[in-house]
Amino acid sequence: MTKAIAVYPDNRVEDVEISNYKDGQAIVGGLIEPVDLRFGSDEFGVMWVNEEFLYVFGVDDFNEIARSVAGLTGRGDLMFGGVLGPVYFTGDTDEEGETTDVTDRIRQVINRVAR
């Protein structure tokens, strides 16, 4: 079980647990794709998005919190291009390739942006 934070277009932020791939798909509404969040050599974690978010969501699904978090953690392309639909955040993968729990660092960034 991986502890994560889900962020929705309506600005809801909630702690969730991901036990398998299908749990992640249920949150993002389709196939999931990882987006690494790094600022230089600083690793913040991973934002998981619907891999087709540009095609399956519309302007009403703009996720302001996810967009801001992405920009603040080194993904200016998503800050300016935007993020559509629900997403969830976790830590990076460990040595065995397993996804780790969301980090305190990314939690702090999400909390700052969500205020």
HUQUI-V511962 format. One record per backbone hydrogen bond with DSSP energy under -0.5 kcal/mol. CO is the residue of the C=O (numbers start at 1). NH is the residue of the N-H. If there is no record, write none. Layout:
CO & NH
CO & NH
This chain:
2 & 18
3 & 102
4 & 16
5 & 89
6 & 14
7 & 87
8 & 11
12 & 8
14 & 6
16 & 4
17 & 19
18 & 2
20 & 23
20 & 24
21 & 25
22 & 26
23 & 27
24 & 28
25 & 29
25 & 30
31 & 51
33 & 49
35 & 47
36 & 38
37 & 44
37 & 45
38 & 40
39 & 42
42 & 39
42 & 44
45 & 37
46 & 48
46 & 90
47 & 35
47 & 49
48 & 88
49 & 33
50 & 53
52 & 55
52 & 56
53 & 57
58 & 61
59 & 62
61 & 85
62 & 64
63 & 67
64 & 68
65 & 69
66 & 70
67 & 71
68 & 72
69 & 73
70 & 73
70 & 75
71 & 74
74 & 76
75 & 78
75 & 79
76 & 80
77 & 81
78 & 82
83 & 63
87 & 7
88 & 48
89 & 5
90 & 46
92 & 100
94 & 97
98 & 94
100 & 91
103 & 107
104 & 108
105 & 109
106 & 110
107 & 111
108 & 112
109 & 113
110 & 114
111 & 115
112 & 115
